[in-house]
């Protein structure tokens, strides 16, 4: 902003008067160029869901900082400019360009000469510029479809979670034996610094089953292999040596978000049908088919089997003859297997229930349960088998409902593949390669569903931001040619963001999408600087083409300064040094790509588009 004020100082005025004159002239442009990026970030404050949690603080910080910068640019910067800068005595307003050239270095002078030639050629060859714009737009669309997509960027947080599940009905002792073998693999891995394990039933976000648990594993800061390489090796060892255990390797943040949103896996295929046997069978088929999709790992059928169940079916007539009621038999069965609370014991600050039940040797098998003697309230003693049958039901499953419908779900994770392309392949192949019975409904949830919802919200923010920017520019310039030229070049700058993501192999996720939105908020200011100066020269009596040429000449330096400042400011974030830094790395890459391209598009395409629009009377 200081640069904008310097070039407007009048030689015959005192420094303070010159600064006041300059700031009075530039205040509309400063206000417009500040309000427009605020219109980009303001809608993010009201964005809901996980995306809103990530970027609401960023949006509020940016809005506050932009408002503060506007205040400083209007009231503080002019005072410093009047104190520290002087124009050589006798410099007339018509000699401003010559005075500027004297203050330019060798590199900037060379860039100015190259730009002057390019701008003059562009103004006299608008057809080529418009054709180039169309090519850029087509290339942007092509790159978009080539990019992989995901919800969160791939991150090396220096730690990960190993979720595991043993077969249903596995005893705690057997689970512990298998997991001690897994611990040997963990200790053998040189990149692992420490770990902790939880096994068995517990109260987490939901009730955990006795055959489930997790490891929390921390990696060393100095290591030769990445987190993905470490998890791949552990997965291979566990699958080959302990095939009974199902293991998953989510990242810390991914696991937390998944648990909070009840969508813990990237891929979740939900199966609905009125017949429970049908949807369970379809889920089993999908589980067996998913390994055919490249990059899909950690496949799990979420039809949770809770183990075999013992059903006591009482014969009411036989029980009555023996002196039992059905409730009497049910109470005895509960006392034998589950026990009854006889008393309480105080341990420290906890009240512990004392439960009394049959010894294990009397209830360890179905045959022993059948032979147990029961005494009725009338004093008769009969074996259990004489009044009730004990049936063992294998494969009892949990009932999972969504929107009041029973369902099963098959989940999976990805290795060395993006979420978008994997889900696209699954959707295309599943209905062709698996025969779905009539009435079967397939839905896709997990992080993929969250990605679609987040992209929809961010797209709405982007479109609303463009609309608000257009309205502000119309009020600022009082014409349609200025905002149309500025926004057209600004949207084309999105090609730079997509190109940077494609070159670096970065997926389009909520972080890089946010970076593309920030590009819209940043680069349009270059167009405002350019066309605001055009108005100044037009009022001085210059012909339109010459006014645009002089405006470009004058605004080259501030546009280069602001663009380079943004690029160098984002560079450390784009490098992604440190654990967890990859979360915002795609954002920085997208911003750097968009701003780099904007240095060319704002200086060439914006003035040419504006000239063509004005020629057509807009």
C-alpha positions as CSV (number, residue, x, y, z in Angstrom):
1,X,0.0,0.0,0.0
2,X,3.0,2.3,0.6
3,X,3.9,1.9,-3.0
4,X,0.5,3.1,-4.1
5,X,0.8,6.3,-2.1
6,X,4.3,7.2,-3.2
7,X,3.5,7.3,-6.9
8,X,0.8,9.9,-6.3
9,X,2.8,12.4,-4.3
10,X,2.7,15.9,-6.0
11,X,5.9,17.7,-6.2
12,X,4.6,21.2,-5.4
13,X,2.9,20.2,-2.1
14,X,4.3,19.7,1.3
15,X,5.0,16.1,2.3
16,X,2.0,15.9,4.6
17,X,-0.3,17.6,2.1
18,X,0.9,15.3,-0.6
19,X,0.2,12.3,1.6
20,X,-3.2,13.5,2.4
21,X,-3.9,14.1,-1.3
22,X,-2.7,10.6,-2.2
23,X,-4.7,8.8,0.5
24,X,-7.8,10.8,-0.4
25,X,-7.4,9.6,-4.0
26,X,-6.6,6.0,-3.1
27,X,-9.1,5.4,-0.3
28,X,-11.9,4.0,-2.5
29,X,-9.4,1.6,-4.1
30,X,-8.0,0.6,-0.7
31,X,-11.5,0.1,0.7
32,X,-12.7,-2.0,-2.3
33,X,-9.5,-4.1,-2.4
34,X,-9.9,-4.8,1.3
35,X,-13.6,-5.5,1.4
36,X,-13.5,-7.9,-1.4
37,X,-11.2,-10.5,0.3
38,X,-13.3,-10.0,3.5
39,X,-16.3,-11.1,1.4
40,X,-14.4,-14.3,0.6
41,X,-13.6,-15.2,4.2
42,X,-16.8,-13.9,5.9
43,X,-19.0,-16.8,4.6
44,X,-16.6,-19.3,6.1
45,X,-17.4,-18.1,9.6
46,X,-20.9,-19.6,9.1
47,X,-19.8,-22.8,7.5
48,X,-20.9,-25.9,9.5
49,X,-19.6,-29.4,9.9
50,X,-16.0,-30.5,10.2
51,X,-14.9,-28.0,7.5
52,X,-16.3,-25.1,9.6
53,X,-14.4,-26.4,12.6
54,X,-11.1,-26.4,10.6
55,X,-11.4,-23.0,8.9
56,X,-13.7,-20.8,11.1
57,X,-10.7,-19.6,13.2
58,X,-8.7,-18.9,10.0
59,X,-11.5,-16.9,8.5
60,X,-12.1,-14.8,11.6
61,X,-8.4,-14.1,11.9
62,X,-8.1,-13.1,8.2
63,X,-11.2,-10.8,8.4
64,X,-9.8,-9.1,11.6
65,X,-6.3,-8.7,10.0
66,X,-7.7,-7.2,6.8
67,X,-9.8,-4.7,8.7
68,X,-6.7,-3.7,10.7
69,X,-4.6,-3.4,7.5
70,X,-7.2,-1.1,6.0
71,X,-7.1,1.2,9.1
72,X,-3.3,1.3,9.1
73,X,-3.1,1.9,5.3
74,X,-5.4,4.9,5.6
75,X,-4.3,6.5,8.8
76,X,-0.7,5.2,9.6
77,X,1.1,4.5,6.3
78,X,0.6,8.0,4.8
79,X,2.2,9.6,7.9
80,X,5.3,7.3,7.5
81,X,5.4,8.0,3.8
82,X,5.3,11.8,4.4
83,X,8.2,11.5,6.9
84,X,10.5,9.1,5.1
85,X,9.9,9.7,1.4
86,X,10.5,12.8,-0.7
87,X,10.1,13.5,-4.4
88,X,12.9,15.4,-6.1
89,X,12.2,19.1,-6.2
90,X,10.7,20.3,-9.4
91,X,9.2,17.0,-10.5
92,X,6.0,17.6,-12.4
93,X,3.1,15.3,-12.5
94,X,3.7,14.6,-16.2
95,X,7.2,13.4,-15.3
96,X,6.1,10.8,-12.8
97,X,7.1,7.8,-15.1
98,X,10.6,9.3,-15.5
99,X,10.9,9.8,-11.8
100,X,9.8,6.2,-11.1
101,X,12.4,4.9,-13.6
102,X,15.2,6.7,-11.8
103,X,14.2,4.8,-8.6
104,X,14.1,1.4,-10.3
105,X,16.9,-1.1,-10.1
106,X,18.5,-2.9,-13.1
107,X,16.3,-6.0,-12.8
108,X,13.0,-4.1,-12.3
109,X,13.9,-1.8,-15.2
110,X,14.4,-4.8,-17.4
111,X,11.1,-6.4,-16.2
112,X,9.4,-3.1,-16.9
113,X,10.7,-2.9,-20.5
114,X,9.6,-6.5,-21.1
115,X,6.2,-5.9,-19.6
116,X,5.7,-2.7,-21.6
117,X,6.4,-4.6,-24.9
118,X,4.1,-7.5,-23.9
119,X,1.3,-5.2,-22.8
120,X,1.4,-3.1,-25.9
121,X,1.4,-6.2,-28.1
122,X,-1.5,-7.7,-26.1
123,X,-3.6,-4.5,-26.5
124,X,-3.1,-4.6,-30.3
125,X,-3.7,-8.4,-30.5
126,X,-6.8,-9.0,-28.3
127,X,-7.8,-12.1,-30.3
128,X,-4.7,-14.0,-29.3
129,X,-5.2,-13.0,-25.7
130,X,-8.8,-14.2,-25.7
131,X,-7.8,-17.4,-27.4
132,X,-5.1,-17.9,-24.7
133,X,-7.7,-17.3,-22.0
134,X,-9.9,-20.0,-23.5
135,X,-7.0,-22.4,-23.7
136,X,-6.2,-21.7,-20.0
137,X,-9.8,-22.3,-19.0
138,X,-9.9,-25.6,-20.9
139,X,-6.6,-26.6,-19.4
140,X,-8.0,-25.8,-15.9
141,X,-11.0,-28.1,-16.5
142,X,-8.7,-30.8,-17.8
143,X,-6.3,-30.6,-14.8
144,X,-9.3,-30.6,-12.4
145,X,-10.4,-34.0,-13.7
146,X,-6.8,-35.4,-13.5
147,X,-6.4,-34.4,-9.8
148,X,-7.0,-37.0,-7.1
149,X,-9.3,-36.0,-4.3
150,X,-9.7,-36.8,-0.7
151,X,-11.1,-35.4,2.6
152,X,-7.9,-34.7,4.5
153,X,-4.3,-34.4,3.1
154,X,-1.9,-37.3,3.7
155,X,-0.1,-36.4,7.0
156,X,2.8,-37.8,8.9
157,X,1.8,-36.8,12.4
158,X,4.6,-38.8,14.1
159,X,2.1,-41.2,15.5
160,X,-0.8,-43.5,14.5
161,X,-3.5,-45.8,15.9
162,X,-3.6,-49.5,15.4
163,X,-7.3,-50.6,15.8
164,X,-7.8,-54.4,16.1
165,X,-10.6,-56.8,16.4
166,X,-10.4,-60.5,17.3
167,X,-13.1,-63.0,16.2
168,X,-16.3,-62.7,18.2
169,X,-16.3,-64.8,21.4
170,X,-12.5,-64.8,21.7
171,X,-11.6,-64.9,25.4
172,X,-9.6,-62.1,27.0
173,X,-6.7,-64.5,27.6
174,X,-6.5,-65.6,24.0
175,X,-6.7,-62.0,22.7
176,X,-3.9,-61.0,25.0
177,X,-1.8,-63.9,23.7
178,X,-2.2,-62.8,20.1
179,X,-1.6,-59.2,20.9
180,X,1.6,-60.0,22.7
181,X,2.8,-61.4,19.4
182,X,1.8,-58.2,17.7
183,X,3.8,-56.3,20.3
184,X,6.9,-58.1,19.3
185,X,6.5,-56.8,15.7
186,X,6.0,-53.3,17.2
187,X,9.2,-53.5,19.3
188,X,11.1,-54.9,16.3
189,X,10.3,-51.8,14.2
190,X,13.2,-49.3,14.7
191,X,11.1,-46.2,13.9
192,X,8.8,-46.8,16.8
193,X,9.6,-44.9,20.0
194,X,6.8,-46.0,22.3
195,X,3.3,-47.5,22.4
196,X,0.4,-48.2,24.7
197,X,-2.4,-50.8,24.4
198,X,-6.0,-51.1,25.4
199,X,-7.7,-54.5,25.3
200,X,-11.2,-55.6,26.3
201,X,-14.6,-54.1,27.1
202,X,-14.5,-50.4,28.1
203,X,-16.6,-47.2,27.8
204,X,-15.2,-45.1,24.9
205,X,-17.4,-43.0,22.6
206,X,-19.4,-46.2,22.3
207,X,-19.3,-49.5,24.2
208,X,-16.3,-51.5,23.1
209,X,-16.5,-55.2,22.8
210,X,-14.3,-57.6,24.8
211,X,-12.6,-58.8,21.7
212,X,-11.6,-55.3,20.5
213,X,-9.0,-52.7,21.4
214,X,-6.3,-50.4,20.0
215,X,-2.6,-49.4,20.2
216,X,-1.5,-45.8,20.3
217,X,2.0,-45.8,18.7
218,X,4.5,-42.9,18.7
219,X,7.3,-42.7,16.1
220,X,10.7,-41.3,16.5
221,X,11.4,-37.8,15.2
222,X,14.6,-39.0,13.4
223,X,13.7,-41.9,11.2
224,X,14.5,-43.2,7.8
225,X,11.0,-44.4,6.8
226,X,7.7,-42.5,6.6
227,X,4.6,-43.3,8.6
228,X,3.0,-44.9,5.6
229,X,6.0,-47.2,5.1
230,X,6.0,-48.2,8.7
231,X,2.3,-49.0,8.8
232,X,2.6,-51.0,5.5
233,X,5.3,-53.2,7.0
234,X,3.3,-53.8,10.2
235,X,0.1,-54.6,8.2
236,X,2.0,-57.2,6.2
237,X,3.5,-58.9,9.3
238,X,0.3,-59.0,11.2
239,X,-1.8,-60.3,8.3
240,X,0.7,-63.1,7.4
241,X,1.3,-64.3,11.0
242,X,-2.0,-63.7,12.8
243,X,-4.8,-64.0,10.1
244,X,-7.5,-64.2,12.8
245,X,-7.0,-60.5,13.8
246,X,-8.5,-57.6,11.8
247,X,-6.2,-54.6,12.0
248,X,-6.6,-51.0,10.8
249,X,-4.1,-48.2,10.8
250,X,-5.8,-44.8,10.9
251,X,-4.0,-41.5,11.5
252,X,-4.5,-39.7,14.8
253,X,-6.6,-36.8,13.4
254,X,-8.4,-39.1,10.9
255,X,-9.3,-41.5,13.7
256,X,-10.6,-38.6,16.0
257,X,-12.7,-37.0,13.3
258,X,-14.1,-40.4,12.2
259,X,-15.1,-41.3,15.8
260,X,-16.7,-37.9,16.4
261,X,-18.6,-38.0,13.1
262,X,-19.4,-41.8,13.5
263,X,-17.7,-42.4,10.1
264,X,-14.4,-43.9,11.1
265,X,-13.2,-45.2,7.7
266,X,-12.6,-43.5,4.4
267,X,-14.7,-46.1,2.5
268,X,-18.0,-47.2,4.0
269,X,-20.5,-49.1,1.8
270,X,-23.9,-49.4,3.5
271,X,-26.3,-52.1,2.5
272,X,-30.1,-51.9,3.2
273,X,-32.8,-54.5,2.7
274,X,-36.0,-55.4,4.4
275,X,-34.8,-59.0,4.9
276,X,-31.9,-59.2,7.4
277,X,-30.5,-62.4,5.8
278,X,-30.3,-60.6,2.4
279,X,-28.4,-57.5,3.4
280,X,-26.0,-59.6,5.5
281,X,-25.3,-61.9,2.6
282,X,-24.7,-58.9,0.2
283,X,-22.4,-57.3,2.8
284,X,-20.4,-60.6,2.9
285,X,-20.1,-60.6,-0.9
286,X,-18.9,-57.0,-1.0
287,X,-16.3,-57.8,1.7
288,X,-15.0,-60.6,-0.5
289,X,-15.0,-58.5,-3.7
290,X,-13.4,-55.3,-2.4
291,X,-9.8,-56.6,-2.5
292,X,-10.1,-56.6,-6.3
293,X,-10.0,-52.8,-6.2
294,X,-6.5,-51.5,-6.3
295,X,-5.2,-49.7,-3.2
296,X,-8.0,-50.9,-0.9
297,X,-6.8,-52.3,2.4
298,X,-8.0,-53.0,6.0
299,X,-11.4,-54.3,4.7
300,X,-13.9,-55.1,7.5
301,X,-17.5,-56.3,7.6
302,X,-19.2,-54.2,10.2
303,X,-21.9,-56.9,10.7
304,X,-20.7,-57.5,14.2
305,X,-21.0,-61.1,15.4
306,X,-21.4,-61.0,19.2
307,X,-20.7,-64.7,19.5
308,X,-22.9,-67.8,20.1
309,X,-25.9,-67.3,22.4
310,X,-27.7,-69.8,24.7
311,X,-31.4,-69.6,24.4
312,X,-33.5,-71.2,27.3
313,X,-36.9,-72.2,25.9
314,X,-39.2,-73.1,28.9
315,X,-42.1,-75.5,28.4
316,X,-44.8,-73.8,30.4
317,X,-46.8,-77.0,31.0
318,X,-43.9,-79.0,32.2
319,X,-42.6,-76.1,34.4
320,X,-46.1,-75.8,36.0
321,X,-46.3,-79.5,36.8
322,X,-42.8,-79.1,38.5
323,X,-43.9,-76.1,40.5
324,X,-42.2,-73.4,38.4
325,X,-43.4,-70.3,36.7
326,X,-41.7,-69.1,33.5
327,X,-40.3,-66.1,35.5
328,X,-38.9,-68.4,38.1
329,X,-36.9,-70.3,35.5
330,X,-35.7,-67.0,34.0
331,X,-34.5,-65.7,37.4
332,X,-32.6,-69.0,38.1
333,X,-31.0,-68.9,34.7
334,X,-29.8,-65.3,35.2
335,X,-28.5,-66.2,38.7
336,X,-26.5,-69.1,37.2
337,X,-24.9,-67.3,34.3
338,X,-24.8,-63.7,35.3
339,X,-25.0,-63.9,39.1
340,X,-26.9,-61.7,41.5
341,X,-25.6,-58.7,43.5
342,X,-25.4,-59.9,47.1
343,X,-23.7,-56.9,48.7
344,X,-21.5,-53.9,48.0
345,X,-17.9,-53.2,49.0
346,X,-16.3,-49.7,49.4
347,X,-12.8,-49.5,47.8
348,X,-11.4,-46.0,48.2
349,X,-14.0,-43.7,46.7
350,X,-15.7,-46.4,44.6
351,X,-18.6,-48.7,45.4
352,X,-18.0,-52.1,44.0
353,X,-20.8,-54.7,43.7
354,X,-20.3,-58.2,45.0
355,X,-21.9,-60.6,42.6
356,X,-22.6,-64.3,43.5
357,X,-23.0,-66.9,40.7
358,X,-22.6,-70.6,40.0
359,X,-19.0,-71.9,39.9
360,X,-17.5,-72.1,36.4
361,X,-17.4,-75.9,36.4
362,X,-21.2,-76.0,36.5
363,X,-21.9,-73.6,33.7
364,X,-19.0,-74.1,31.3
365,X,-20.9,-76.2,28.7
366,X,-24.4,-76.7,27.4
367,X,-24.6,-80.2,28.7
368,X,-23.7,-79.1,32.2
369,X,-26.4,-76.5,32.1
370,X,-29.0,-79.0,31.0
371,X,-28.0,-81.3,34.0
372,X,-28.3,-78.7,36.6
373,X,-30.9,-79.4,39.3
374,X,-33.5,-76.8,40.0
375,X,-35.6,-76.6,43.2
376,X,-39.1,-75.1,42.8
377,X,-40.9,-73.0,45.3
378,X,-43.0,-76.1,46.1
379,X,-39.9,-78.1,47.0
380,X,-39.6,-80.3,43.9
381,X,-36.1,-80.8,42.4
382,X,-35.8,-81.5,38.7
383,X,-33.1,-81.2,36.1
384,X,-33.1,-78.2,33.8
385,X,-33.6,-80.4,30.7
386,X,-36.9,-81.7,32.1
387,X,-38.6,-78.3,31.9
388,X,-36.6,-76.3,29.4
389,X,-34.4,-76.8,26.3
390,X,-31.1,-75.1,25.9
391,X,-30.4,-74.1,22.3
392,X,-27.1,-72.7,21.1
393,X,-27.5,-70.1,18.3
394,X,-24.3,-69.5,16.4
395,X,-23.5,-66.1,14.8
396,X,-25.8,-63.8,16.7
397,X,-25.2,-60.3,15.3
398,X,-25.7,-56.8,16.5
399,X,-28.6,-54.9,15.0
400,X,-27.5,-51.6,13.4
401,X,-30.0,-49.1,12.3
402,X,-29.8,-45.9,10.3
403,X,-32.9,-43.8,9.5
404,X,-35.0,-46.5,11.2
405,X,-33.7,-49.1,8.7
406,X,-31.7,-52.2,9.5
407,X,-28.3,-52.2,7.7
408,X,-24.9,-53.7,7.4
409,X,-21.7,-51.8,6.4
410,X,-18.4,-52.8,4.9
411,X,-15.5,-50.4,5.5
412,X,-12.0,-50.1,4.2
413,X,-9.0,-47.8,4.0
414,X,-6.6,-46.9,1.2
415,X,-2.9,-47.3,0.6
416,X,-1.1,-45.3,-2.1
417,X,-4.4,-44.2,-3.7
418,X,-6.7,-41.2,-3.4
419,X,-10.2,-41.5,-2.1
420,X,-12.0,-39.9,-5.1
421,X,-10.6,-42.3,-7.8
422,X,-11.1,-45.4,-5.6
423,X,-14.7,-44.5,-4.8
424,X,-15.4,-43.8,-8.5
425,X,-14.1,-47.2,-9.4
426,X,-16.1,-48.9,-6.7
427,X,-19.3,-47.2,-7.7
428,X,-18.7,-48.2,-11.4
429,X,-17.8,-51.8,-10.8
430,X,-19.9,-52.9,-7.7
431,X,-23.3,-53.0,-9.4
432,X,-21.8,-54.8,-12.5
433,X,-19.7,-57.4,-10.6
434,X,-22.0,-58.2,-7.7
435,X,-25.6,-59.4,-8.2
436,X,-27.8,-57.3,-6.0
437,X,-31.2,-58.8,-5.0
438,X,-34.3,-56.7,-5.8
439,X,-35.0,-54.1,-3.1
440,X,-31.3,-53.8,-2.1
441,X,-30.1,-50.3,-1.6
442,X,-26.4,-49.3,-1.6
443,X,-25.2,-46.0,0.0
444,X,-21.7,-44.7,0.4
445,X,-20.8,-43.1,3.7
446,X,-17.6,-42.7,5.8
447,X,-15.1,-39.9,5.1
448,X,-16.2,-40.0,1.4
449,X,-19.6,-38.7,2.4
450,X,-18.0,-36.1,4.6
451,X,-15.8,-35.1,1.7
452,X,-18.8,-34.6,-0.6
453,X,-20.6,-32.5,2.0
454,X,-17.5,-30.4,2.7
455,X,-16.9,-29.8,-1.1
456,X,-20.5,-28.8,-1.5
457,X,-20.2,-26.3,1.4
458,X,-16.9,-24.8,0.1
459,X,-18.3,-24.6,-3.4
460,X,-21.3,-22.6,-2.1
461,X,-18.8,-20.3,-0.2
462,X,-16.8,-19.8,-3.4
463,X,-19.8,-18.9,-5.5
464,X,-21.2,-16.6,-2.8
465,X,-17.8,-14.9,-2.5
466,X,-17.6,-14.3,-6.3
467,X,-21.1,-12.8,-6.2
468,X,-20.3,-10.5,-3.3
469,X,-17.1,-9.4,-4.9
470,X,-18.9,-8.6,-8.1
471,X,-21.4,-6.4,-6.3
472,X,-18.7,-4.5,-4.4
473,X,-16.8,-3.9,-7.6
474,X,-19.9,-2.6,-9.4
475,X,-20.5,-0.1,-6.6
476,X,-16.8,0.9,-6.6
477,X,-16.3,1.4,-10.3
478,X,-19.9,2.1,-11.3
479,X,-19.6,0.0,-14.4
480,X,-19.8,-3.7,-15.4
481,X,-16.6,-3.7,-17.5
482,X,-14.3,-3.3,-14.5
483,X,-15.7,-6.2,-12.4
484,X,-16.2,-8.5,-15.3
485,X,-12.5,-8.1,-16.4
486,X,-11.2,-8.4,-12.9
487,X,-13.3,-11.5,-12.0
488,X,-12.6,-13.2,-15.4
489,X,-8.8,-13.0,-14.8
490,X,-9.2,-13.9,-11.2
491,X,-11.1,-17.1,-12.0
492,X,-8.5,-18.0,-14.6
493,X,-5.9,-17.8,-11.8
494,X,-7.4,-20.9,-10.4
495,X,-5.6,-22.7,-13.1
496,X,-2.3,-21.8,-11.3
497,X,-3.6,-23.4,-8.1
498,X,-4.7,-26.6,-9.8
499,X,-1.4,-26.7,-11.8
500,X,0.6,-26.4,-8.6
501,X,-1.4,-29.2,-7.0
502,X,-1.0,-31.4,-10.1
503,X,2.8,-30.8,-10.3
504,X,3.4,-31.6,-6.6
505,X,1.1,-34.6,-6.7
506,X,-1.2,-33.1,-4.1
507,X,-4.9,-34.2,-3.9
508,X,-7.8,-31.8,-4.0
509,X,-9.0,-31.9,-0.4
510,X,-10.6,-29.5,2.0
511,X,-7.2,-27.8,2.6
512,X,-6.3,-27.3,-1.0
513,X,-9.9,-26.3,-1.8
514,X,-9.6,-23.6,0.9
515,X,-6.4,-22.5,-0.8
516,X,-8.2,-22.1,-4.1
517,X,-10.8,-19.9,-2.4
518,X,-8.1,-17.8,-0.9
519,X,-6.6,-17.3,-4.3
520,X,-9.9,-15.7,-5.4
521,X,-9.6,-13.4,-2.4
522,X,-6.0,-12.4,-3.0
523,X,-5.4,-12.0,-6.7
524,X,-8.4,-9.9,-7.6
525,X,-6.7,-7.0,-5.7
526,X,-4.1,-6.8,-8.6
527,X,-6.9,-6.1,-11.0
528,X,-8.3,-3.4,-8.7
529,X,-4.9,-1.8,-8.5
530,X,-4.6,-1.9,-12.3
531,X,-8.0,-0.6,-13.3
532,X,-8.2,2.0,-10.6
533,X,-5.0,3.6,-12.0
534,X,-6.6,3.4,-15.5
535,X,-9.4,5.7,-14.3
536,X,-6.8,8.2,-13.1
537,X,-5.1,8.4,-16.5
538,X,-8.4,8.5,-18.4
539,X,-9.4,11.5,-16.3
540,X,-6.2,13.1,-17.4
541,X,-7.3,13.0,-21.0
542,X,-5.4,9.9,-22.2
543,X,-7.0,7.7,-24.9
544,X,-8.3,4.4,-23.4
545,X,-5.6,2.2,-24.8
546,X,-2.9,4.6,-23.7
547,X,-4.5,5.0,-20.3
548,X,-4.5,1.2,-19.8
549,X,-0.8,1.1,-20.9
550,X,0.3,3.8,-18.4
551,X,-1.8,2.1,-15.7
552,X,-0.1,-1.2,-16.3
553,X,3.3,0.6,-16.3
554,X,2.6,2.3,-13.0
555,X,1.1,-0.8,-11.2
556,X,3.7,-3.3,-12.2
557,X,5.9,-2.7,-9.2
558,X,3.2,-2.9,-6.5
559,X,1.6,-6.0,-8.1
560,X,5.0,-7.8,-8.2
561,X,5.7,-6.7,-4.6
562,X,2.4,-8.0,-3.2
563,X,2.6,-11.3,-5.2
564,X,6.2,-12.0,-4.2
565,X,5.4,-11.2,-0.6
566,X,2.5,-13.7,-0.6
567,X,4.6,-16.3,-2.3
568,X,7.6,-16.0,0.1
569,X,5.2,-15.8,3.1
570,X,3.6,-19.1,2.1
571,X,6.8,-20.9,1.2
572,X,7.6,-22.2,4.7
573,X,4.1,-23.6,5.0
574,X,4.3,-25.2,1.5
575,X,7.6,-27.0,2.4
576,X,5.7,-28.7,5.3
577,X,8.4,-29.1,7.9
578,X,7.5,-30.8,11.1
579,X,4.9,-33.3,12.3
580,X,1.4,-32.5,11.2
581,X,2.5,-29.6,9.0
582,X,1.0,-31.4,6.0
583,X,-2.5,-30.3,7.1
584,X,-2.1,-26.8,5.6
585,X,0.6,-27.7,3.1
586,X,-2.0,-28.1,0.2
587,X,-3.5,-24.7,1.1
588,X,-0.1,-23.0,0.7
589,X,0.7,-24.9,-2.5
590,X,-2.6,-23.8,-4.1
591,X,-2.1,-20.2,-3.0
592,X,1.5,-20.0,-4.3
593,X,0.4,-21.5,-7.7
594,X,-2.6,-19.1,-8.1
595,X,-0.6,-16.0,-7.1
596,X,2.3,-16.9,-9.4
597,X,0.0,-17.2,-12.4
598,X,-1.8,-14.0,-11.3
599,X,1.3,-12.0,-11.9
600,X,0.9,-12.7,-15.6
601,X,-2.8,-12.8,-15.9
602,X,-3.6,-9.7,-13.9
603,X,-1.0,-7.7,-15.8
604,X,-2.0,-8.9,-19.3
605,X,-5.4,-10.5,-19.5
606,X,-7.2,-8.1,-17.2
607,X,-6.4,-5.0,-19.2
608,X,-7.1,-6.7,-22.5
609,X,-10.5,-8.0,-21.3
610,X,-11.3,-4.6,-19.9
611,X,-10.4,-2.8,-23.2
612,X,-12.6,-5.2,-25.2
613,X,-15.5,-4.7,-22.8
614,X,-15.2,-0.9,-22.9
615,X,-15.0,-1.0,-26.7
616,X,-18.4,-2.8,-26.7
617,X,-20.0,-0.2,-24.4
618,X,-20.1,-2.0,-21.1
